Amino acid sequence: MLSLGALVSGCGDGIISAPVQVLDVVPAPFRLDPATVPELAPIGGRTVVVSGTSAPVLVERVGSAQFRALSLVCPHRGTIVEVASSGLRCPNHQAVFANDGTWLSGQPTAGLTPLDVRRNSDGSLMIGGTLTPPVLSLNRSAVVFLTTLTGTAPAAQTVAIGNDGGGMLGDLALALTYGPGQRTGWLSLALSQASAPAILTLSAQRGTLPIGVYSATVTITGAGVSNGAQTLSVSLLVQDPTTPAALQLSSSSVAFTAPIGGTPAAQVVQCNNSGGGALAGLAATIDYIAGGRGWLTATLNQTTAPAALTVRPSAGTLAAGSYSATVTISANGVASRTITVTLTVTAVGLLVTLAAWPALANVGGVAGSVGNVNGGPVAVTRLSATSFAAFSMRCPHAGTTINVVNNGTSFRCPNHGALFNSAGVWQSSPQRAENLVPLTVTYTPGATTLSVT
Ligand code: FES
């Protein structure tokens, strides 16, 4: 049973909610069609929903197709937070929260609990359950355009951008870089919309490019994704149909780093025909050079060029060390080409699964006590879309375990009150303290885990 605006008091003071008895902080998912709620029509529009026996939920439109949901249960003592035009305030001990649920002032406490919001195919929403960060997905990792000196412009191609995780994926953005030292300007991009699902359309124009292979990389980013930026490899082959076929690879080496037992993100090598005619019979064989065997797979998506070779290592049970192999690509009637693959397996550290720590979905997010290294608890901070830092949570002053405070923006030692910012830098305390001890983070952009040693 759903009730909308059930907490509207209409007392004229801007407050639209009042305390009620709370049963469930995180409600079971319920359906809400925003098209039937006039308050949700404009961006910034909000409404309060009560579903079944759950606590009230604040739903807000934060973009043309994006919504945010927060449980209105105060994390301090469970009182229902009031929703006012100026913000969110707990009437019990006066904790104040920003519209996104971040604690601002008053009684120190955590932020309001964000709830998962997913869009159904009919435009309605499923709200409820613990928020999991979005995962940026592409339905292909490479695009190849073929043309000749006299041919017409190749047809445009599309890539579907989706969200394989939770919540809503917005703020999609593109960055385009061309191969080092190569001619530029031959590729144009168009994004259907800034939130997933979206379609990226790529168009290539030969212009005055001579015969050759031209490459570019499109980097796609989205707000709060747990898997970081994703890349799309783009090639333009300008061919002379009168010359024989020739095998060309987009890369002659690939390198991976993984903790023991980890599986780094796969990499794709494009196998192209840089000559004329057709190039068929593509096959891939693996030869292990140094270290163990059986840690690599190499899979072609088709046997005619252009083809995509997916190279995927698995550290499995490999011991720490360096491993290498070659992948030989052969094809009918042309010289083979090889790719050198190296895998560096790092010593056992703390393996952190990003999806288990929603705070790490956002740049600046801090997750405390994610596990232990050297017998002490560890905090991890997301520095950028592709990098993290980690610290020991032992206070450098007297070794007391510090706490994450101020809604994840800093750390405080409960012993003598030393305060550190999210970068681990000492800020203040009665006794001068050193900065938090940094730890080593190993992370491959796009991977779902990181390792702390
Ligand atoms: S219950 Fe909300 S501030 Fe204490």
Boltz pocket constraint, residues with backbone or C-beta under 6 A from the ligand:
constraints:
  - pocket:
      binder: B
      contacts: [[A, 74], [A, 75], [A, 76], [A, 77], [A, 78], [A, 79], [A, 90], [A, 91], [A, 92], [A, 93], [A, 94], [A, 95], [A, 107], [A, 109]]
      max_distance: 6.0
